[in-house]
Amino acid sequence: MTDSFDCIVVGAGIVGLAHALAAHRAGLRTAVLDRDARAAGASIRNFGFVTVTGQQEGITWRRARRSRDVWAELAGPAGIAIHQRGLSMVARRPEALAVLEEFADSAMGDGCRVLRGAELAEHGEGFRQGLAGALWSPHELRVESRYAVGQLTQWLAAQGVRFLPRTVVLGVESGRVTTASGVLRADHVVVCPGTDLVTLYPEVIARRQVTLCKLHMLRVADPGFTLNAAIMSDLGLVRYLGYANCPSLPALRAVLEDEQSEWLADGIHLIAVQGADGSLVVGDSHHYADTHDPFQPRAVDDRILAELSATLAIDAPEVTERWIGVYPSGPDVAFMEAPAPGVRLVMVTSGTGASTSFALAEETLADLLNLAPPPHA
Ligand SMILES: Cc1cc2nc3c(=O)[nH]c(=O)nc-3n(C[C@H](O)[C@H](O)[C@H](O)COP(=O)(O)OP(=O)(O)OC[C@H]3O[C@@H](n4cnc5c(N)ncnc54)[C@H](O)[C@@H]3O)c2cc1C
């Protein structure tokens, strides 16, 4: 195998695909290499929830808004269905509603609206009775990742991006990519290795203190109502960095520590999104280790389902699928480094890759090609 490209992207997850799109849009002859026959990692195991409200203030929030726009722009041409728009950030408790009211009054709450008590039932179907309220955000959208990633791959291939599956990359130097089947050459190389922390640039990844986060995910059969937006609840307010500056957050955290300490210990927060067949993708939990065991304790799933039933009117959720997802996690939300001239290592080291990758990729390409930063940056 000998071939040369303007740009080689290592990794066909959403971070790699986003960079392939940005490289293609910059006019570069681009190839994407992945060790697997098709992407099977975090990018197809996630909620497909492109989250804006709740993202950390600053560049992450701006990346999410830009990436949401790119998803919307690609959806038609690539045949990707957008199943839901918006977010109902449910407050089960008055302490959570206080946080949401403060958030709505801040600059980050732009376009959002607080719904109190009975207003919730008027706003949409499926909510459990007796909830304190919710924050309605119009900014989000949701795709079904298990299909969307493949559709985006096919569309990029149709635009001329070359995909080389079953190609493991063993080493990268400026201008040169060594694979198990031969050497490829490219002026620019972008490495997007996802959870592989040891093959390419392990010293950079170790310096960035990257470990792995394991998440429990479930699919629940159609509950018989239609959610008009993605759903989150009180537990999400203490995990999502966008709410960190709300003065009432410590009071909410104290209540949660008292009433839901096991949920906090498992890093559980609720996200529920709905697909075309009415089924819900529900999660998740967060456990951190350099190597995870492959087991999925039922108690963790049961806590996720209990939070679902406390938020939505689903008394006995029928679980139709269970799976584990893993993403790289570190002190940075994401990072881009230049380990060699013409080479960039890009990792989203938080659960935000579906929400931010398109914008991040525009920044990487501008950096590689010595162009002005994109407007969102
Ligand atoms: C359960 C779960 C739920 C999530 N929910 C959301 C969500 O709703 N919204 C959101 O924004 N984010 C979410 N995330 C985070 C998001 O999914 C990740 O940030 C994102 O998918 C990371 O994409 P990636 O391309 O880096 O990784 P991956 O999808 O893991 O892709 C990396 C690819 O690189 C390939 N690779 C690695 N090394 C090599 C090599 N040496 N040679 C060849 N190929 C290589 C791998 O085979 C793999 O295909 C979630 C994550 C999980 C696990």
The ligand as an ORCA input file, in Angstrom:
! r2SCAN-3c Opt
* xyz 0 1
  C     -22.320      6.247     26.393
  C     -21.884      7.594     25.889
  C     -22.800      8.617     25.768
  C     -22.394      9.851     25.284
  N     -23.326     10.812     25.025
  C     -22.964     11.940     24.379
  C     -23.931     12.850     23.924
  O     -25.135     12.609     23.993
  N     -23.518     14.034     23.405
  C     -22.196     14.304     23.215
  O     -21.873     15.369     22.749
  N     -21.252     13.397     23.535
  C     -21.588     12.232     24.104
  N     -20.654     11.307     24.437
  C     -19.260     11.592     24.116
  C     -18.960     11.313     22.640
  O     -19.594     10.127     22.224
  C     -17.445     11.222     22.457
  O     -16.867     12.439     22.914
  C     -17.082     11.017     21.000
  O     -17.800      9.960     20.418
  C     -15.589     10.733     20.869
  O     -15.350     10.510     19.492
  P     -13.960      9.943     18.996
  O     -13.990     10.026     17.521
  O     -12.858     10.626     19.728
  O     -13.913      8.435     19.542
  P     -14.405      7.046     18.958
  O     -15.806      7.082     18.527
  O     -14.037      6.034     19.997
  O     -13.513      6.822     17.655
  C     -12.109      6.660     17.709
  C     -11.716      5.778     16.534
  O     -10.308      5.789     16.401
  C      -9.903      4.505     15.975
  N      -8.476      4.353     16.310
  C      -7.876      4.655     17.488
  N      -6.554      4.411     17.401
  C      -6.313      3.960     16.151
  C      -5.134      3.538     15.467
  N      -3.920      3.556     16.065
  N      -5.244      3.115     14.189
  C      -6.452      3.107     13.562
  N      -7.604      3.494     14.175
  C      -7.521      3.925     15.445
  C     -10.820      3.565     16.744
  O     -10.894      2.294     16.101
  C     -12.133      4.323     16.733
  O     -12.989      3.929     15.661
  C     -21.032     10.078     24.953
  C     -20.094      9.040     25.099
  C     -20.519      7.802     25.549
  C     -19.518      6.687     25.665
*
